[in-house]
C-alpha cells in the first residue's frame, strides 16, 4: 500500500501564494533599490555641482537632493512594471494603477527620500562631522561613501511603506467566484438545504 509523500515544510512555504508575493516583492524591492543607488551614484560621480543652502547654522548641498529625485523617478518606473507583472499579477486599469502608484510613491518620497534623507545627511555632516563624500567602506575596490550608507538606511523605511501601500491600496485583486464561495460556506450550505427541500416537495 503506497502512501503519498507529504511535501516538506520548506516546499509548502515556497508553494504558499502569500509567501511567494512577499518573497518576490522583496527581490524586486532590492532590485529597485539597486536601480535607485546606481542611478544616484552615476549622477553623483558625473556632476560635481554645489547648490549651497544654509539652514540655521547647518550647511547643505541642495544638488544632492535634486539627483536623488531623478534616481527616484527611474526607480518608480522600474518598480511599477515589476510589481504589476511579477509580484501582484493584477489586470486592472494601467493608468489608474499607475496614478495611484505614483501618488503613494510621492508620499514615501517626500516623507523618506526627501525628508528623512535630507535630515540624515545634515545630521551626519554637521552633528557627526562625517562629510557625505568621505569613504565609509571599500568593498572589492568599490568605494561606499557616507551618503550611500544614508541611502541604504532610508531604503529600509521606503520598502516597507511601499509594500503596505501597494498591497492595500493599489494592486487590489478582484475576488474570483470560487474564492467567494470558499469564504462563505454557510451560504453554500444554506443553498444546498433549500435545494433539497424543494426537491422533496416536488416528489411529494
Residue pairs with C-beta under 8 A, 6 or more apart in sequence:
7 15
13 19
14 20
21 87
21 88
22 163
24 86
24 87
25 83
25 87
25 163
25 166
26 159
28 79
28 82
28 83
28 86
28 87
29 79
29 159
29 162
29 163
31 78
31 82
32 75
32 78
32 79
32 82
33 75
33 152
33 155
33 158
33 159
35 74
35 75
35 78
36 71
36 72
36 74
36 75
36 151
36 155
37 71
37 148
37 151
37 152
39 70
39 71
39 74
39 75
40 67
40 68
40 71
40 151
41 148
43 67
43 70
43 71
44 64
44 67
44 147
47 63
47 67
49 63
50 61
50 63
51 61
51 62
51 63
51 66
52 59
52 60
52 61
52 62
53 59
53 60
53 61
53 62
54 60
55 122
57 126
58 122
58 125
58 126
59 125
59 126
60 118
60 121
60 122
60 125
61 132
64 121
64 132
64 147
65 114
65 117
65 118
68 113
68 114
68 117
68 151
69 109
69 113
69 114
72 105
72 109
72 113
76 101
76 102
76 105
79 101
79 105
79 162
80 97
80 98
80 101
80 102
83 101
83 166
83 171
84 90
84 94
84 97
84 171
87 166
87 171
88 166
88 167
88 171
88 173
89 173
90 97
90 171
90 172
90 173
92 171
92 172
97 170
97 171
100 169
100 170
101 166
101 170
104 162
104 165
104 166
104 169
104 170
105 162
105 165
107 161
107 165
108 157
108 158
108 161
108 162
108 165
111 161
112 154
112 157
112 158
112 161
113 154
113 158
116 154
116 157
117 150
117 151
117 154
120 150
120 153
120 154
121 132
121 147
121 150
124 130
124 132
124 146
124 147
124 150
125 131
125 132
130 146
131 146
132 145
132 146
132 147
132 150
133 145
133 146
133 147
134 145
134 146
135 143
135 144
135 145
135 146
136 144
136 145
136 146
136 148
136 149
137 144
138 144
175 183
181 187
181 188
